[in-house]
Amino acid sequence: MADDIRGLLDEWPYDPEEDLTVRQIPGPGGEARLQLRLELGLLEMHAQGRPDGLRPAGFPSLLELHQAQLSRVDDEDEYQLDHEQCQALQQESLQYYHRRIGYLKLGDYLAAVADADHNLAIMDLLRDRAADRNDWLASEQYRSFVLTHRTRAQMLAALDQQDLAAALAAVEQGIARLEQLYREDYQRPELLQTSDDLAGLRQVRQSLIQSDRVVIEGGDNRELQLDRELAAAIAAEDFEDAARLRDELEQIRQAKRRRQAQKGIV
């Protein structure tokens, strides 16, 4: 039948070994689309505006519609979002999440940052305007995760430009935001030690600091490149590649220590 997409799926098979399979294609009007290959089919999204291509009441997104309406009320406290409105915003954030991970996989890191910012703004709106606190909490539980994605995307964008200082600054800022979130906003200081998101960013920071130290000490290009690749692998949560890179770095550093010992340098 004409609506059968089996031919398309056969041409682009699902790979269970890949954590995410994504590509960018031209849409019917020439505008870019992102496609995510899933086990039972595929998900296609617009590259600009809302991923589903809709324009709620003529606005680029539901978030921007509510922001515009809020800006026109005399008393902001009177602007409350009911359960259905909150659910619609949460559904929009899910669309932007799917596109964000697609952009991260494609290496379009600044686009991933923009989509993370969109979802953080939705969380802020729900925090301030949800009539039922539970509707806000349903999204707020993901703030740390989204902040981490945003930090990693910003760092990877800087590494793409060979700007190690900007990459390290992005990670430092991300760590500070998470620490403030746990300590002040949530009043849960124990998360400073138990959060996987924070621990992951601290690992990335350490790799970047080591890379910076190699530059200062005049280390060889291979060691510097491996340090940068290690930071990127940790940021992308590619732990198998990160383990391989750590092993190679350790071999290089062991060899360097042996050479220094032979020269009497300790």
N, C-alpha and C positions, 0 to 999 in steps of 0.2 A: 504494500500500500504506500501511497505518496508520503504519508507522515512518518513512515518507519525510519528511524535513525541508525539502524543496524550497520549500514555501510560506513557511516561516520565513525561509529564506535570501533568497528573492525580496523579502520584506517589508523586510529589512534588508540591502541589497546591499553587497558589498565595494567599498571605494573605494581604488584603488591610489595615489591622490594623498595619502591620509592616512597618516601614519607609524604610527598606531595607532587603531583604531576600537573603542571600548569603551562599554558601558552597564551600568547597574545595574537589576535587575528584581526583583520579588517572586518567591520560590520557591513550590513547592506548599504548604508549610506557613506561608507568609507571611514566612519569613526571607529576608533579602536575598541575591541572587546577582549575581555579576559575569559578564558575557559579553564575550569578545574575538572580534571578527569576523575570520576568517582568509580567505585566498584560496580555500581548499578546504572551508570550513565555519565552525564556531565552537567556541570553548572556553568552557565554563561552569564557574564556581567558586563555592563557598560563600564568603560574605563574612566569616564567623567560623570559628575553628578551622582545621583542615586544609582547604585549598582543595577537595580531593576529597570532603570530608565524612566521611571515615573516622576512627575513634577506635581506634588501635592498643592492644590490650589494655585498652581503656577510658580511655586517656589522650587529651588533646586533640591530641597530635602524637607522632610517633616520637621527636623530640628530648626531649620531656618524659618519655616512657617511660624512655629511657636515663638521663636526669638523676635520675629517681626510683630506678632500680636502682643507680646509682652511689652515691647517698647512703646506701644500705643495706649496702654492702660494708665489711668491716673494713679491707681493704687496697686502696686505690684503684688501686695499681699492678697488681693482679691483674685489673682490669676492662679487657679488651681487646676492640676491635671487629674482627671478621674482615672479609674482603673483601665478603661479601654484605651484612653490616650497614652497612658504609660506603656501598655502592651504594644501599641503601634510603634512607639519610639524604641522599645527593646527589640522589636522585629527589625527595625531599620538598622540598629546597631549590629545585629547579627549579619546583615548583608554587608556592612562595611568591614566586619571582622573577616568574612570570607575573602573579600577583595584584598584586605591588608595582607593576609598570609600569602595570597597569590603574588602580590607585589614584592614581598620579601623573597619569595622563591625566585622571581624573575630578576631580582637585583635592582628594582626601581625603588630605592630606599626612601627617597623624599616623598614619593606618592604614599608609601606605607606610613610615614610620619603624619601626613595630612589626614589619612583615614583613622589613625589612632587619635589624633586631636579631635576629630568629629565625634568619636565615641566617648572621649573624656568630657566633651561639652554636653553630650546627652546625659551623662551621669551627673554633671553639675546641675542641669536643668531639673532632673528628677529629684535631686537632693533638695533643691530650693522650692519646687513647685508641686511635687507629688502630694495629693491629698492623703493618701495612705502610705505611711512610712515603709510598709512592706514592699510596695512597688519600687521605691528607691533602692532598698536593700537587695532586691533581686538583681539589680545591675551593679550596685556598688561593690559586690563581692569580687568583681572582675577588674577593679581599678588597678590593683597592683600588677596584674597580668598585662593590662594594656600599657601602663607606664613602662614596664620592662620591654615590651615590644617596641615602643616608641624610642626608648633609649638605645636599644640595639640597632634599630634602623638608622638613627641619627649617627651612631658611631660608625656603622658600615659605610654610610654615605661619605663620611670624612676619610675613612681609609681608602675608599675608591679614588679620592683626590690626593692620596699620599700625605694627608694632613694628620700626622700622629698627634699633635697637640690638640687639635679640635676633637679628635676621636676620644682622647683621654678626658677632655673637658666635658664632653657629652655624657660619658659614663659617670664622672664625678657628680654632675648635676642630677643624673638619674638616681644615683645612690642617695643623694641628699633629699630628693623628693620622696623616695620611699621611706627613708628614716623619719622624715617629718610626718608622713602619713601615719606610720605605725605609732610614733611616740606622742604626737600632738593631736592629730585628727581622730585616730581610733582609740587613743589612750591604752595601747597594748604594747608596752615596751618589750615584752618577751619575744615579739615577732622580729626584733632586731637580730636575734640569734637563731630563730627557727625558720625564717622565711626562705624558701628555695629561690624565689625571685631575687632577693637581696644577695643571697650567697652566690648566685650565678653572676650577678653584676660585679661583685667583689673579685671573683675569679678573673673576669674579663679585665678589670682594672689592673690586677697584678700582672697579667700578661702584657698589657700596654706599657706599664711602668718598666717592666723588664726590657721591652723593645726599645723604650726611650733610653734606658741605661746602656744598651748595646751601641746606640748612636753616639752617646756622649763618650763612651770608652773606646770608640773606634772599632767595634766588632765587625766581623766579616758580613758581607751582604747576605749570605745564606742564613746566618743566625738571625739577622734582622727580619728577613722575609718570613722565616718560620715563626718568629714571635708574633708577627702581624697575622699570619694565617691561623695561628693558635687562637688569638683573640677573636678572630672572625668565626672560627669553628665553634667556640664556646658560645658566642653570641647567637649563632644559628642553631644551637643545641645539637650539633653534629658531634656527639661525644666519641664515636668510633674514630673519626678523623682527628679529633682533639687528642685522643690517646696516642695515635700514630705520630702526630706532630711532637708531642711531649717526649716520646721515645727518641725521635731523631734529634731534638734539641739537646737532650741529655747526653747523647753520644758526642755531639759537637762540643759541649761544655766539658765533658770528661777529657776529651782529647786536648782541649785548650788548657785545662788544669795540669795535664801531664807535661805539656810543652813548657808551661810556666815553672813547674817544679824542676824540670831539667835545667832551666836557666837560673834557678835559685830564686824565683819570684813566688812568694807565698801570699 
